[in-house]
Amino acid sequence: MRFEIMRLDDIDGTAVDSTVVDAASVNRIVQQAAAVGQRIYIRPAETAAS
């Protein structure tokens, strides 16, 4: 499963940028964000219709 992770602006909470990662990478990214106090939003990535 893949997830979209959006980095959020500290002032108004709008998405600054986003990346799509596999499930194994989510924990590492959450740990990094927590270490620096970065706000992130995680959701399942949209899949392309076949």
N, C-alpha and C positions, 0 to 999 in steps of 0.2 A: 504494500500500500504506500502511496505517496502523499505527502502533506505540503501545503503551501504555508510558508512562514513569512509573516509581514512584520517588518520593524516599524514601530509606531513612534510618531513625533512626541517628545516629552511635553510639549505645550498644549496641543489640542487633540492629540491622539490619532491624527490622520496617518494613513499608511505612507511611509517614506519610500520603502522599496520592498520587494518580495522575492522569494526564491522557492523553488519546489525541490523537496528532498525526499529520500526514501526513509522509511520508518526507523532504520538503524541510526540515522543521523540526527533525528529529533532530539534525543537525550543530550547529545553533545552540544547542540545549539542552545537548548534550554539552559544547560549548565553555564555556558559562556555568557548568555544574556543575564542570568542571575548574578554572576560574578561582577558585572559592571553596572547592574541596575537598569538594564535596557528593557523597555516594554516591547513585547512581541505578541502577535496574535497567530494562532495555529488553527488550521482547518484542513479537512481532507481536500486534496487537489481534485479539481474537476477532471474527469476522464473524457477523452475525445469519443464522440459517437462513432460507431462502426458503420 
